[in-house]
Amino acid sequence: MKSVLLIGMLFCFFAMPTSLHAQEQPTGPQYAYVGLEPDIVTNYAGDNSKKLGYVRVTIEMMVLDPSKIVDVEHHMPLLRATAIEVFGAQPEDKIRSLTGREDIRRMVLQKFKDIMKRETGEDVIENIIFTKYLRQGG
C-alpha cells in the first residue's frame, strides 16, 4: 500500500511541472520590433519649386513572428528605398500635417506589407511606427 502511495506521489510530482510549463506557453502571436536603420533622410519639394525641404524619419516595424526578423533584415535595402520613394513623392502640406503624416505611415505600411508578401510569400510586417519625425524647410 505504501509503495502505491509513494508511486502515486512521485507521478504527481513529476507530472506537475510539465502541466505548469504547458500553461505558461503563450498562445497568441509573438511580436518583435525591427528598426529600419539608418534613419530615412530625404528631400521633398516645397510649395516653391526652387525651395526643397527635408524630412528625417525613424521607422520601427512590428514583425508578426520573431523568426521572420532575418527575412526583414535581408530585404532592408528594398524597404529603405521604398520608404525614401514614398516620402520623396509627398507634397509639403502632407509632410507638415498630422493627418498627412498618418496617411504617409499607412502608405508606407501597405507598401512594406506588399513587398514582404511578394518576396517571402507570407505576411511578415504587422505595423510600423514613426518614432522620430523631423521636418525642415519647404
C-alpha positions in Angstrom: 0.0 0.0 0.0 2.9 2.4 0.9 4.6 1.7 -2.4 1.4 2.5 -4.4 1.0 5.8 -2.5 4.7 6.6 -3.0 4.5 5.9 -6.7 1.3 8.0 -7.0 3.0 10.9 -5.2 6.1 10.6 -7.5 3.9 10.6 -10.5 2.1 13.8 -9.4 5.4 15.4 -8.6 6.9 14.8 -12.0 3.7 15.4 -13.9 3.1 18.8 -12.3 6.0 20.8 -13.9 5.0 19.6 -17.4 1.4 20.8 -17.0 2.5 24.1 -15.5 5.0 24.6 -18.3 2.3 23.9 -20.8 0.1 26.6 -19.2 2.9 29.2 -19.3 3.4 28.9 -23.0 2.0 32.0 -24.8 -0.7 31.1 -27.3 -1.0 34.4 -29.2 1.4 35.9 -31.7 4.9 36.8 -30.5 5.6 40.3 -31.9 9.1 41.7 -32.4 10.3 45.1 -33.5 12.9 45.8 -36.1 14.3 49.3 -36.8 14.9 50.5 -40.3 18.5 51.7 -40.0 19.8 54.2 -40.6 17.0 56.8 -40.4 15.3 57.8 -43.6 16.5 61.2 -44.7 15.2 62.6 -47.9 14.1 65.7 -49.7 10.6 66.8 -50.7 9.5 69.6 -52.9 8.2 72.6 -51.2 5.4 74.9 -52.5 8.1 76.9 -54.3 9.8 74.6 -56.8 13.2 76.3 -56.1 13.0 75.5 -52.4 13.5 72.0 -51.1 12.7 70.7 -47.6 13.9 67.5 -46.0 12.4 65.0 -43.6 14.2 62.6 -41.3 12.1 59.7 -40.0 12.9 56.7 -37.8 10.8 53.7 -38.7 10.2 50.7 -36.4 8.5 47.7 -37.9 6.3 45.3 -35.9 7.0 41.8 -37.1 4.4 39.0 -36.5 7.0 36.3 -35.7 10.5 36.9 -34.3 11.9 34.2 -36.6 11.0 36.4 -39.5 13.4 39.2 -38.4 16.0 37.6 -40.7 13.7 38.0 -43.7 13.1 41.6 -42.9 16.8 42.3 -42.5 17.5 40.6 -45.7 15.1 42.8 -47.6 16.0 46.0 -45.6 17.6 47.8 -48.7 14.4 47.3 -50.7 12.2 48.6 -47.7 14.5 51.6 -47.3 14.3 52.5 -51.0 10.5 52.2 -50.9 10.2 54.5 -47.8 12.5 57.1 -49.4 10.5 56.9 -52.6 7.2 57.4 -50.8 8.4 60.4 -48.7 10.1 62.0 -51.7 6.8 61.9 -53.7 4.8 63.7 -51.0 3.7 67.3 -51.2 4.8 69.7 -48.5 1.3 70.1 -46.9 1.1 66.3 -46.4 4.6 66.2 -44.8 3.7 69.0 -42.5 0.3 68.0 -41.2 -0.5 65.3 -38.7 -3.2 63.7 -40.8 -0.9 63.7 -43.8 1.8 62.1 -41.7 -0.7 59.3 -40.8 -1.6 58.9 -44.5 2.1 58.5 -45.3 2.5 56.0 -42.5 -0.4 53.9 -43.8 1.0 54.1 -47.4 4.5 53.0 -46.3 3.0 50.2 -44.2 0.9 48.9 -47.1 4.0 49.0 -49.5 6.1 47.2 -46.9 3.4 44.5 -46.4 3.2 44.1 -50.2 6.9 43.8 -50.6 7.3 41.2 -47.9 4.4 39.2 -49.2 5.8 39.2 -52.7 9.3 38.4 -51.6 8.6 35.8 -48.9 5.1 34.6 -49.7 4.0 35.4 -46.1 2.5 38.2 -44.1 5.6 39.4 -42.1 5.1 43.0 -41.1 2.0 43.8 -39.0 2.5 47.5 -38.4 5.0 50.4 -38.5 5.7 53.2 -36.1 7.4 56.5 -36.8 9.4 57.0 -33.6 11.1 60.2 -34.9 9.7 62.6 -37.4 11.7 65.8 -38.1 10.9 68.1 -41.0 12.7 71.3 -42.1 12.2 73.8 -44.9 9.8 73.6 -47.8 
